[in-house]
Amino acid sequence: MKICQLTNVGFAVNKFLLPLMNAQLSNGSEVVALCSEDEYVSDLIRAGYRVEIIPISRGMNPIKHIYSIWLIFKFFRKEKFDVVHVHTPVASIVGRIAAWLSNVPLIIYTAHGFYFHDDMKFTKRLFFVFLERFAGYLTSVLFTQSAEDAYTAVSEKIMPKDKVFEIGNGVDINRFNPDSVLVNNTIKSDLGLDESNFVVGMIGRQVQEKGILELLEAAETLIKRYDDISFIIVGDRLDSDHAKGVKNASINPLLLASGRLIFTGMRTDIPQLLQVMDVFTLPSWREGMPRTIIEAMMMELPVVATDIRGSREEVMDNETGFLIPVRNSSALVQALDILYNDRKKSKEMGIAGRNRALELFNEEIVIKKQLDIIKSFLKKNE
């Protein structure tokens, strides 16, 4: 079987698609990643993956999209794939058009979170629902990570029910295991934090829609309130990112000078970073099915997240953490304050979160589900 995994940039391949690609490679398939070039592509190639580069604009320029469709169409005609599996909103639409024009037998779309959401203006939401409906006619199978998206796909007539499958999301339960992460973790001291500090952490792209500004407001309030609370923000804004960044946001210089608000940039030692945190937070405005929350739950951390699609399927309010309103720094302060002052409750929530994650968010189960569904649809096409 010859498979193309198509997405916007190398970052998405590296962070989200490699487990599925590795499973398909292990099964004897030929797997090609297709994306725009970014700083992650060269690392993937060095690691032995076949990555082909075709520019895919993330904006709304129709001329650029038509050009991308033409290039991808020619590539598909030459390669003759059995399966084209597309990801991310814009890349998924241009990729499906090109795959349909090329007569690819099986066209799969994974919605890691539909671009439209409840907080979007009605006319704008209607436009993006229309785009998904149009692309749905070109699609053989739709995978959604969240149950909410699966329901939406059917209710909005994007795809018929018999072609929509909720696959969930998951992580490597061995890598994110609090018992196996190195005991001599020195990250706290390396970052200049006292061992007794209560650490609130976040991992995500440094863009406003991740709720960074709300987190900074909450951090300023709580750092003034308590002498032993610190905040670690992990991640960066990608060169390819089209979302509004936070680099020019006004951060109180005294907050930075305190040494208790730390921006680490991009890191690969995520389990070790999670191990030194006491609470994880992700105050996003919109999500699909965020993997960082699952990683935190696997590491026995209580989670404070916004009450949005995806996040509310992962976090059980007042059981494994708290769900708060979007763009509400006061609610974030209140939730973090409770966990700071009630360490027993915090610990119990973390343990409950890991138990829930082990039951629902095992990466191996998610991958097997996809492989089985793909196999069954290929048999139907024989």
NORRAHU-V64343 format. One record per pair of residues at least 4 apart in sequence whose ideal C-beta (glycine too) atoms are under 6 Angstrom apart, sorted by sequence separation. I is the first residue (numbers start at 0). GAP is how many residues later the second one is. D is the distance in whole Angstrom. If there is no record, write none. Layout:
I GAP D
I GAP D
This chain:
7 4 6
9 4 6
10 4 6
11 4 5
12 4 5
16 4 6
17 4 6
36 4 5
56 4 6
68 4 6
87 4 6
90 4 6
115 4 6
119 4 5
150 4 6
151 4 6
158 4 5
185 4 5
192 4 5
210 4 6
218 4 6
236 4 5
252 4 6
268 4 6
310 4 6
315 4 5
323 4 6
332 4 6
337 4 6
356 4 5
6 5 4
23 5 4
43 5 5
98 5 4
119 5 4
143 5 4
152 5 4
158 5 5
170 5 5
187 5 5
204 5 6
207 5 6
255 5 6
295 5 4
306 5 5
314 5 6
6 6 6
24 6 5
44 6 5
85 6 4
143 6 4
152 6 5
203 6 4
254 6 5
304 6 4
314 6 5
316 6 4
324 6 5
23 7 5
43 7 5
56 7 4
153 7 5
187 7 6
221 7 5
295 7 5
323 7 4
338 7 4
98 8 5
236 8 4
281 8 6
314 8 6
323 8 6
85 9 4
115 9 5
20 10 5
40 10 6
85 10 6
153 10 6
292 10 5
304 10 5
95 11 6
141 11 6
152 11 5
281 11 6
311 11 6
323 11 6
4 12 5
55 12 5
115 12 4
218 12 4
302 12 5
114 13 5
115 13 6
201 13 6
321 13 4
149 14 5
83 15 4
4 16 6
36 16 5
149 16 4
279 16 4
306 16 4
53 17 5
91 17 5
141 17 5
303 17 6
31 18 5
32 18 5
33 18 5
53 18 6
302 18 4
303 18 5
305 18 6
35 19 5
146 19 5
301 19 5
12 20 5
31 20 6
35 20 5
83 20 5
289 20 6
305 20 5
2 21 6
141 21 6
279 21 4
286 21 6
288 21 4
292 21 5
12 22 6
75 22 6
135 22 5
140 22 6
141 22 5
142 22 6
143 22 5
273 22 6
283 22 6
287 22 5
80 23 6
81 23 6
82 23 5
83 23 5
84 23 4
85 23 5
86 23 5
135 23 5
278 23 6
279 23 5
280 23 4
281 23 5
282 23 5
286 23 4
142 24 5
144 24 5
276 24 6
286 24 5
9 25 6
68 25 5
72 25 4
76 25 5
132 25 5
273 25 4
2 26 5
8 26 5
13 26 5
67 26 5
71 26 4
75 26 4
88 26 4
131 26 5
8 27 5
10 27 6
128 27 5
0 28 4
1 28 5
2 28 5
3 28 5
4 28 5
5 28 4
6 28 5
9 28 5
68 28 5
72 28 5
320 28 6
8 29 4
10 29 5
64 29 5
68 29 5
72 29 6
205 29 6
235 29 5
319 29 5
3 30 6
9 30 3
108 30 5
197 30 6
204 30 6
205 30 5
206 30 6
229 30 4
230 30 5
231 30 5
232 30 5
233 30 5
235 30 5
9 31 4
196 31 5
197 31 5
198 31 5
199 31 5
200 31 4
201 31 5
202 31 4
203 31 5
205 31 4
303 31 5
57 32 5
106 32 5
195 32 6
202 32 6
219 32 6
319 32 5
106 33 5
107 33 5
108 33 5
109 33 4
110 33 5
111 33 6
196 33 5
198 33 6
233 33 6
318 33 6
319 33 4
9 34 6
105 34 5
208 34 5
211 34 5
55 35 5
113 35 6
219 35 5
222 35 6
206 36 4
207 36 5
212 36 6
319 36 6
192 37 5
222 37 5
301 37 6
99 38 4
110 38 5
206 38 6
207 38 6
95 39 5
233 39 6
205 40 6
284 41 5
92 42 5
95 42 5
218 42 5
95 43 6
301 44 5
301 47 4
7 48 6
301 48 5
282 49 6
300 49 5
7 50 6
299 50 4
299 51 6
299 54 5
296 56 4
297 56 6
296 57 6
297 59 5
278 60 5
296 60 4
293 63 6
191 67 6
293 67 5
214 68 6
213 69 5
190 71 5
210 72 3
210 73 5
209 74 5
11 76 6
200 76 4
208 76 5
3 77 5
198 77 6
198 78 5
1 79 5
198 79 5
199 79 5
200 79 5
201 79 5
1 80 5
2 80 5
3 80 5
4 80 5
5 80 5
6 80 4
7 80 4
197 80 5
0 81 5
6 81 5
7 83 4
6 84 5
5 85 6
186 85 6
184 87 5
187 88 5
5 89 4
186 89 5
202 89 5
180 90 5
184 90 5
180 91 6
180 94 5
175 95 5
174 96 6
217 111 5
216 112 4
220 112 5
217 114 4
213 115 4
217 115 5
213 118 6
175 119 5
168 120 4
177 121 5
168 122 6
175 122 4
177 122 5
170 123 5
175 123 6
170 124 5
170 127 6
199 136 6
197 142 6
144 143 5
145 143 5
144 144 4
147 161 5
145 163 6
145 164 5
145 167 5
116 169 5
112 174 6
112 175 2
111 176 4
57 184 5
172 189 6
169 191 5
171 191 5
169 192 5
170 192 5
169 193 4
169 196 4
167 198 5
166 199 6
37 202 5
166 202 5
166 203 6
164 208 6
10 227 6
8 231 5
140 236 6
105 271 6
104 276 5
18 344 6
22 344 5
19 347 6
18 348 6
